[in-house]
Amino acid sequence: MKRRVVVTGMGAVTPLACDLETTWNRIIAGESGIDLIKIFDASGFATRIAGEVKNFPFKKWHDHDPLLKEAFRGTFFALEAAEEALRQAKLSDGKFDAERFGIYFAAGDSGTDSEGFAKNLIASSTVDGKVDGELYIRNAQKYLTGGLELESQSFMTVSHLARVFNLRGPVSNCITACAASLQALGEGFELIKRGDADLMLAGGSNSMIYPLGISGFSLLTALSKRNDDPKKASRPFDKNRDGFVMAEGGGVMVLEELEHAQKRGAKIHGEILSQSCTADAYRLTDMDPEVKGAADAVTQALRKSGLQPREIDYISAHGTSTSVNDASETRVIKKVFGDAAQKTPMSSIKSQLGHMITASGVVAAQSCLLAMRDSVLPPTINLTEPDPECDLDYVPNHARKANVNVAIANSFGFGGQNVCLVMRKYKD
């Protein structure tokens, strides 16, 4: 049984807009969604910038469903993006076989009950600054909220998606750091391909713009400190980059078996050809210096697709704006593509959006399909002085007209998680 898998719906919530089309138009225009943090008072932090979602319709979802009362930001971003994707796929009326419609999602960290946690720590601390464990447990019922503690678990986002949209097929949540939503797309693709579902809602959501989220990455020295010029802080492949910019948001794609889509007259936005996942088995924050794991992921994805490197028209790079990642990804492409590396354009939309962590991969995949549709390559903005180690074509600063028939998206996550997805324009 050879089942082809196509994309029939897409939706996104990003620092540039609460819908995909506006996000894409602003990406092509070279705009940045990075600004000073407003969600909480970050004045005491070394990093005070992030890619926040603006003007989000929280009230709409609160009014829609009282069970969402204590949900965190990432869940709402997932629901909004899913609603847009289902509407675009002409499935928002619920007229589908719910038992053949599944979810493969990457619901990452989206918050915690910071206020209750802090109050409990203070109330349970001894005079010498230590926390009395027994007292902390006794105080928990006073200062912590059961609903908030439950909603902080990543499986709740997937549970809400299934319940709100009545999806009763196979449901899974994937947490492989920054590679998660691209892996979710790949795993959703595999479920349809082998016949376990006809439709899959796949993607990811994330919001780590809260005190513990920002402080954790700050302690790892991974974040940019370009607080005086936020919109130029995310600068993949640039010599003067100083770290990535945290961002939040969500992205969702409706994946569908080709004949199923054709029978209902669905518009097809593109086809997924293959995916591959590997691990570095090396370190938490750094890629394997020989880039073997990442190169294997790209090589295997190309092999499964039946394509040669010279047939790839565009690469959506992971491109985080960190010194290690950008140079390593450049080595990956050189290693796998050989002579074709210099001729294959690649760019990083993280230069405009920041790093949406578990939601980043799906939005990168969407940008590949939109590049095919509009025959335009999104730029890598803020690339003013290329790093000598980064010497490929990164579509610097301005969008470029180009015929895109086949594209790949890369995601390389913390812990050495590597994912590559191959997509092409749909053809009979």
N, C-alpha and C positions, 0 to 999 in steps of 0.2 A: 504494500500500500504506500503510494507516494502522494502525500497530501501537501499542497503548497499553502503557504501562510502569507496573508496580506494584511496591510494596515487600512482600516476603514474609519478610524476616528482618532483625533488627537486633542488634547487639552493641556493647558499649563497655567500655573500661577508663579510668577517670578518677581524679582525686584524691579523689573521694568513695566510690568502690567499684570492684571489678573485674568488675562486671556492669552491664547497663543498667538493670534494674528498680530495684535498690537506689540507683543513681545518681539516677534520676528521683525516687524517693520522697524522697530527701534534698534534692534541688533544690526540690521542692514544699514541703518543710518549712522552707526558707530556711537550710539549713546551709551552712557553708563548708568547703572542702577545703584551704585555705591554711594553712601553718604554717612554722616555721623550717626551713631546709634541713638535711637529715640525710644526703643522699647523699654529700656531701663537706664538708670544713671550710670554711665560708664566713665565718668570723669576721672575716676581713680585708677583706671586700667591703662596699661601700656598701649593697648590697641583699643581705639574708640570708634572704629568704623566698621561697617558691615553692609551687606546687601539685604535690606529689609523689604518685605512686601508692604506696599502702601495701599491705602483705601480699600482694604478687603471687606467684603460684606458679611461680617460675622453675625450681625443681627438676623440676616436672612436665614442662616442655618440654625441659630438659636430658636427662632420662631418656627422653623420647619419641624424640629424634633427636640423635645425636652430631654431626651436621653443624651443629647450632645452638650448639655449644660456645663459639664466639667471637662470636656475634651480640650486638648492642647492644640496649639496653632497648626502643627503638622497635619493633624486629622482634618481640619477644615480646608487646608490647601488641597489635600487628597480628594475630598468630596467635591470641591469646586472644579478641579481639573477633570475629575471623572464625569461630572455632569456635562461639561463642555464636550468631552470626547464622545460620550454616548449620544449627545444631541447631534454632533457632526456625523456620527455613524448612523443616524436615523433609528436609534434604538431606545430613545428616552421614553417611548410609550410603553415600554415593558413587554412588548409583543415578541418574545423570544422564549426558547426552551431554557428555563432557568437552571435546570440540572445539567445542561451542556455549556453553561456560561460560567467560567471560573475566574479566579483572581490569583495573580502572582505579583506580589508587591514588595516594595522595599521601604517599609515604614521605619524610619530611623528615630533617633533621639529628638523629641520635640518639646522637652521641658520637664520640670519637676515642681513640686510644691515648695518652692524656695523659701517663701515666707514662713510656712509652717515648720519646715525643716530647721530654719535658723532660730525660730522662737523656741523650738524644743531643745536645740543644742544649748542655747543660753540658759534656759530653765534647768537643764540637767547638768550644767557644769559646776565643778567644785571650785573652791577658792584658789586652788593652785592651777586652774585652767584646764583640768582634765574632765572628761565626760564620764559621769557615773552611768554605766550601762543599764543597771536595774532601774534607775530613776528615769532614764531616757525611755525605756519601754513603758513604764507607768505613765509618763507624761504624753506618750504618743497619742492616746485617745483624746487628749485635751487639745493638742496642737496640730495634729495631722488629720487629714480628711481622707476617708476611705476611697471616695470616688476619684479624687485627684491621684492618689497612689495607684489605683487601678489604671487610670487613663495614661499614666506615665509608661505603662508597658506597651511595647511596640505592636503587639498583636491586636490591641484595641482598635487601631486605625483600620486594619483589615476587617475586623469584625463589623465596624460601622459601615464600611463600604459594602460588605455583603448584605447587611440588613437593610440599608437605605435603598439600594438598587435591586434587591431581591436576586442575588446571584448565588446559586446553590451548587455550582460545580466544584471542582477541586480548588482549594484555597490554601495558599502558602505565603509566608512572609520571609523575605531574604535579607539578612544583615551581613553584608560583606563590605562594610565601610563605604568608601567612595565609589566602589565598583557595583554597588548593590542594585540600582535600578536598571542598569544595562544588563546585568545578569538576570534580573527578573524578566526583562523582555526576552532574553534568550531562553530561559526556562519555560516561559509561557508559549513561546514558539515551539519548543520541543513537545509540550503537552498536546498541542493541536496536531502537530506533525504525526505523532504516534496514535492519534485517535481518541485521546482521553477527554477532549473537549472540542467544541466547534468555535467557541468564542472565548477570549481571555481578556480581562482588564489587567493591564500590566503597566508598571511604572514605579514611582517612588515619591516620598514626601519627607520633609525634614525642617526643623527649626531649632538650631542650637544657639540662637542669639538670646541667651540669658546668662546670668553671672557665672554659673558653673561651666557652661559650655564655652564661653569666651576665655575664662581663666584657664581651663584645661589645655586648650591649644596654645595659649600664651606661654604657659609653662614649658611647652614643647618647643618654644621659639619658632613656631610655624607660621605665625600671622604677620602680615604687613603692619608696620607702625607709621605709615605715611598718613598720619591723621590730619595734617595741614592741607592735603590735596587728595581727598577721598576718591574722586573720579579717575585719578591716574594711579591709584594704588595697585590695582590688579594689572600686571604687565608681563604676561607670559612671554618667555623667550628673550626678554630684554635684559641687557647686561646689568641694569640698575634695579632689578626686581629684589624685593626684600621679604617675600613671603606671600601666602595666599590671603584672600579676603573672605571671611565667613559670610555665607548667604543662606537664605531660606527659600522655601517654595515647594512646588509639587508639579509633577508631570505624569500624564496618563495616556496610554495608547490602547485602542481597541484592536486586538489581533483576531483574525478570522480566517477560517479555512476557505480557500478560494471558491470552490463550488457553492458553499453556503452563502458567501457574499454575492456571487453572481445570481443565484436564484432569487434573492430579495432585491436585486438591482442596486446594490450598495456602490457608492463611489470608492474607488480604490486609490489610495495615496502612494502606495509603493509596496514592494514585496521584500520580506526577509528571506535571505538565502541561507545564512548559516550563522553560528555563534560558537565561541570557544572560551573556556575558562581554565586558567592555570593558577598556580601559586608559586611565589618565590621561595618560600620556606627559608627566609633569610632574617630580616629584622622588621621591627614594627614600623618605623618611620622612613626608612631608606629602601630604595629598590636594590635588587641584586646588581652589583657593579658591572657584571657581565650581561645584564639585562636578559638572561636566558628565559626566565618565566614569562616576561612580557612579550618577548620575541616569539616564543612558542605559541602564545595565545593568538597573535596575529597570523603566524604561519599556518596554524591549524584551521583557523577560520577561513583563510583563503583557500586552503586545500579542500575543505568541505564544500565551499561554494563552487569549486571547479574553475576559479579565475586565477589569472596571473597578476602580479603586482602592476604591470604596465596597463592593465585594464581598469584600475581604480582611478576614478576622476577626482576624488576629494576625500580627505581624512579629517574627521572631527576629532581633534586632539584632546587628550585629557588636560594638558596644558594648565597646570595649577598656578603658575607664577612663583614656584619655589625653585631654588637653584638646582636641587637634586633631580626633581621630576622632569623639568623641561629639557635638561641636557640628556637625561636617561631616555626619555621618549624619542628624542632626536636620534640617539644611537639605535633604538629599536627599529625605527623606520629605515635607517641606513642598512642595518643588518638584514632585514627582511626584504626590502625593496631593491637593494643593490643599485644599479645604474638608474632605475626608475625613481629613486628617492628624490633626486634633484628636480624631477619633472612633475612631481605630484604635489599639488597644493594642499596644505593643512592649516587649520586655524583653530583658535580656542575661544569659544564664546564666554568662557569664564572671565575674559578681559572686560566684558560688559556686565555680566551677571554676578561675578564672584563665584565662590565654590558652594554649591547647594548640597554638598555632601551626598547623602543617599538619593537625592533627586537629580543630581547632575547628569548622570548617564542618559536618562530617558530624554531630557531636554536636548542633549547633544544629538541623540538619534533623530529627534524631531527636526532638528536643524538640517540634518542630511536630507531628509525627505522634502523639506521646503526648498532646499538648494536645488534639488532635482526639479521641483515644480516650477520655480521661478528663474532657473538658469542663472543663479547668482551665488557667489561664495561669501559667507559672512567673514568680516575682517577680524584680525587680532589687533585691537586698538592698544594704544600706549606703547607700541613697539618703535621706539625712537633710536635706540642704540643696540643693535643685535648683539647678543652674547656670541663671542667667537666659537663657542661649542655648539651653538644653535644656528646652523648655517643652511637651513632648508627654506622653502617658500612658505611662509606663514601668513600670506595674504595681509601684509602690514597696513593697518590704519584705515583702509578704505575697502568697501565691498567691491567685488570684481565679477563682471559678467563671464559666465563660463557654461558650457554644456556639461551637465552632470547626469550621467546614466547609472553609475555605480559608486557607492560611497561606503566607507567604514567608519565606525565610531569606536574609540578606545576609552576604557576606564581602568585606571590602575590605583587600587585602594590601599589605605594603611593596612599593614600586616602582610603586604605582598599579594593582594588579590588582583588578578589580571583578567580582563574581559574584552573581547573584540566581537563586534556585530557587523555583518555584511548585509547591505541593502541595495536594491536597484529599483529603477523605474519599472512599473508593472507593464508587462507585455504578455500577450496571449501565448 
